[in-house]
Amino acid sequence: MTAPAQPQADTAERQDFFGNFGGRYVGETLRPALDNLDREFRTAIADPAFQAELARVQKTWVGRPTPLLFAENATRALGGARIYIKMEGLAHTGAHKINNAIGQALLAKRMGKTHIIAETGAGQHGLASAAACAKLGLDCRVYMGDLDVRRQRPNVFAMEMMGTRVIPVHSGTMTLKDAINAALRDWSATYPDTHYLIGSALGPSPFPEIARIFQSVVGRETEQQMAEAGEEIAAMIACVGGGSNSIGFFEPFLDKPSPRLIGVEAGGRGPGPGDNAVRMAGASRYGIAHGYKSRFLMDDDGQVLPTHSISAGLDYPGIGPQLAALGESGRIEFTAASDEETLEALKFFARQEGVMFALESAHAGAVAMRVAPTLGRDQAIVVNMSGRGDKDLFITAKALDRDRWIDYLKNEIAT
Ligand SMILES: *Cc1c(COP(=O)(O)O)cnc(C)c1O
């Protein structure tokens, strides 16, 4: 295929708010850093030399364009709309996160920054940042809750191998939200030579727009690949953690009345508090955290609440501000898939298509299985497989084949 159109910033002017959501809720010290980032980002995006460098790295290192698969067997088995899968999990490091990481790392380098800070929960964004920094010769340090450091040893190992320093965070619940706060604190003191590479379409302005623009390559490729397949899209389905894969996938269609855009949140173990990470499709609150205003799972005092999901990437308690606005305006429909439905979808697509979804992406797969039979055979839907499932082996094997997996681990320890 020919390369799709290059990304464009919406306007030459920065947009702080999306409806009621977004903004810049940070200390005074960070305002100059954000202003500078905003200016440099707009100049870079408008510069053909930056676009050419981005396109070259996307092609030769990220592995773009990622394929679009017609899921013929899955379509036949479900007996409704034709299902297509955007195989974003085939991108380097196994997920869409690399698109934002390499884009922002290129921007940081252009700005003359020599150091990168990133936060990570499960480690996927940390891994993408570590890889981008190794490739571009930037020094990288990643904040990670101490609990996550201990739970996600394989990703910590990979980050360190790529030369990144992983800094365990011991405050609060020792998870992602604490890592974000630590990263913001570090950046307040270091921004003259350091860029904060935030991992999703959230945080203070202009970060939500930056992540969306760098992820929009997924949507622009999909639009072109579906047109080449002669298909009109009835619905697009993506999972929603912070919101970067979904907003990038939906990007070319946000200002149009169609197709249906469906965001899938983590239904977890059930509807009880702490058992899921459902924000838009459930009862979340308006609040401010991590530098922006959005809908959060919060208590009366504005403290973010614990969440649960079988997928480590969908348990963030907030949601990117533009997605919150598009959810309230009705342009994006939100729904949830439970842990159990997600595992069923994972098994279904593995058996039917020989494709193992990441657990995050399998939430979108589960909703594709729900939606396809409600549509006609002459219609087509696309599900974004934001990541591939290799990274989840320690969770899925334990959930689906417990005894033999534990036996394997015991043998590993014994040798
Ligand atoms: C991190 C991650 C997500 C969730 O993050 P978004 O910013 O909502 O895209 C989804 N899928 C995969 C594979 C991930 O690694």
PDBQT file of the ligand as one rigid body, heavy atoms in Angstrom, charges set to zero:
ROOT
HETATM    1  C1  LIG A 501      -1.350  -0.255  27.466  1.00  0.00    +0.000 C 
HETATM    2  C2  LIG A 501      -2.200  -1.044  26.566  1.00  0.00    +0.000 A 
HETATM    3  C3  LIG A 501      -3.561  -0.719  26.357  1.00  0.00    +0.000 A 
HETATM    4  C4  LIG A 501      -4.265   0.383  27.093  1.00  0.00    +0.000 C 
HETATM    5  O1  LIG A 501      -3.782   1.650  26.862  1.00  0.00    +0.000 OA
HETATM    6  P1  LIG A 501      -4.525   2.720  25.935  1.00  0.00    +0.000 P 
HETATM    7  O2  LIG A 501      -3.761   3.964  26.161  1.00  0.00    +0.000 OA
HETATM    8  O3  LIG A 501      -5.945   2.801  26.370  1.00  0.00    +0.000 OA
HETATM    9  O4  LIG A 501      -4.419   2.230  24.537  1.00  0.00    +0.000 OA
HETATM   10  C5  LIG A 501      -4.280  -1.466  25.443  1.00  0.00    +0.000 A 
HETATM   11  N1  LIG A 501      -3.734  -2.496  24.781  1.00  0.00    +0.000 NA
HETATM   12  C6  LIG A 501      -2.437  -2.863  24.960  1.00  0.00    +0.000 A 
HETATM   13  C7  LIG A 501      -1.901  -4.014  24.199  1.00  0.00    +0.000 C 
HETATM   14  C8  LIG A 501      -1.629  -2.154  25.868  1.00  0.00    +0.000 A 
HETATM   15  O5  LIG A 501      -0.350  -2.522  26.031  1.00  0.00    +0.000 OA
ENDROOT
TORSDOF 0
